[in-house]
Amino acid sequence: MDLKLFGEVFVTLLVITDPPGMMPIFLALTGPLPARDRNRAAWQAVTLALGVIVVFAVAGQTLLDYLHVDLPALQAAGGLLLVLVALELLTGKTDGPSSDATSNIALVPLGTPLLAGPGAIVATMLFVQQADGLGDFTAIAVAILAVMLAVWIVLRFSGGIVKILRPGGIEVLTRIAGLLLAAIAVQLIADAVFAFVTQYVNMT
């Protein structure tokens, strides 16, 4: 296994997924839920993110080509999804705690597009395209698993912060997380628009 490649993939994906930065958003979305449901949401989100990243690593370019979808379009779609979630957090119109809400939160926005977003997908696809031999592929696979494990550990043990913050603190954190999500969403959409304009200019 190529340890240098492992380090590059691990650091790159860890920076993109940003587990410490994910914590306030995760707590804002799952704070009202019981501890068991919050832990389940963390597990489901990481599992979904891992599945999405693996699928795009193996067949991402083929899938996008078949659907005639460019990466900027995927990025813009992720941004629009985050806008909807950010508006719910900012206005306080989030769903009440339930098993369905737990699954929905774990899938969108936690699993995708926050963890398995355009940045993580593109980075993984590029690493796979540049890989040469079984050693490189093994290094990439182990690095992806290590990053997802790190994310899960951070989310899984963030419940202690909920006890410290109490309902009032969670309310404040929810508004802050909504603002952060809105900023992330705007940046994703802006980058997608810039990519589309660049493609158009290059074609002409």
N, C-alpha and C positions, 0 to 999 in steps of 0.2 A: 504494500500500500504506500502511495506517495504521501508522506507526512506533510510536505510543503503544500501540496494541493489541498489536503485535508484542512490545514490551517487557513488557507485562503478562503475556501468555501465556508468554513465554520464562522470565521470573523465576518465575512461579507453578509451571510444570512442572519447572523446574530445582530448586526447593526441594522439591517433592514427590518427585521421583525421587532426589534427594540423591546425586549421583555419589561424593563423598568418603565418605559413609556406606555406600555400596554396596561400596566397595573391600574392606574386611575380610571381608564376607560372600562376595564373589566369590572372593577369595584362599583362604578357608577351604574353599570348595566345589571349587575347581579347582587348588589348590596341588599335589596329587600328580600332576596331569596333565602331560604334555609341553607345551612352550611352544606348539607348533603347535595342539594340541587346546585349550589354554587360550584362544588367540587366536580359534579357531573358535567356542568357546563364547560369547565376548564378542560376536562378530558375529551369531551365531544369536539370542542373547538380545535384542540391540538390534533386530534385524529383526523378531522376533516382537512385541516391545513396540510398535514402530511400527505394525505391522499391526493389532494389537488396538486401539490408540488411534484409528487411522484408521477402522476399522470402527464403533467406538462413536461417533465424531464424526459419521459420516455417517448411521448407522441405529441408534444405540444405544437411544434411547427407543422406537422402533418395535419393535426386537428384544425388549426387556424387556417391553413391553406384550403382545406376541404370546405370549411364554412365561409371562406372568403372574408375573413375577419382579420384586420390588422391589429397589432399590439396596442397602438394608441386608442383604438375603439374599446378594447378590453379595459384599458386604463380609465377612459372616460366613464364607462359603465360602473366601474368600481367607485369612482368619485360621486356619481349620482346616487348610488346606494348609500354611501356615507352621509350625503346631504340629508337624506330622509331620516336616517338615524339621529344625526346631529340635531335636527329640528325637533324631534321627539324629546331628546334630552334637554334642550334649551327651554322648551315650553312645558316640560313636565308631563307630557301626554304619553308616557310609556305604559306598556301593559303591566297588569298586576302579576304577582308571582304565581306561577302555575307550571305544571310539567311541560305544557306546550310552549309557554314563554321561555322556559329554560332551553328547550331544543332550538327554538327560533333564534335566541340570542347567541347560542353556540355556533349556529350555522352562519347567520348574518347578523352583525358585521364581524364577529370575533374570528371565526374560522376563515372566512373570506368576505371582504377583501382586506381585512387588517393584517392577519397573519400570512395567509397565502394571497398576497396582493400582486399587482403587476410587477413591482420591484423584485420580489422574491421569485416570481415565475420567470421573468426575463433573465435574472442572474443565474438561476439554475439551468435554464435552457442553454445559455452561453457556455457555462462550465461543461455541460454534457457534450455540446458540439465540439469543444476544444479537447475533450478527453481522448486519450490514445491508449488503449489496452485495458485489461481487467483491473490492474492496480489503480488506475485513475478512476474508473467507475466505482470501485470499492471505496476509495477515499471520499468521493462525492456522496455516496450513499450513507456512509458512516457519519459524515459531517452533517448531513440533513437530519439524521436521527438524533445526533447529539444536540443540535439546535432546538429541535422540537421538545426534547427532554428538558432542556434548560428553560424553555418557555413554560412547559407544564409545571415545573417545580416552582417557578415564580408565581404563576397563577394559583396553583394549588395551595400555597402557604400564604397567600395574600389575605386570607380570611381573618387573621389576627388583627389586621388594620381596621376591619369593619367594627370589631369590638371597641377599638379605641375611638373611632370617629363618631359612633352613635348615629341615630337617624338624622340629626341636624347636620353633622359633618358630611354624611353621605349625600344630603341634598345639595350642599355647596359643591361637593366633588362632582356631582352629576352635571351641574351647570358648567363647571370648568371643563369637564370631559367633552361636553357638547360643543363648547367653543373650540377645543383642540381638534375634535373630529371635523368640524366645519372647515377649519383651516387646512387640515389634511385633504379634505374633499376638494376644496378650491384649488389646491396645489396640483392634485391629480388631474383635474379637468384642464387646468391651465397648461400643464405639461403635455397632455393629449392634444390640445388645440395647437400648441407650438409644433408638435411632431407632425400633425396633419399639414400645417402651413409649410413646414420644411420639406415634406414629401412633395407637395404641390409645386413649390418653387424649383425643386430639383428636377421634376418632370418637365417643367416648361423651360 
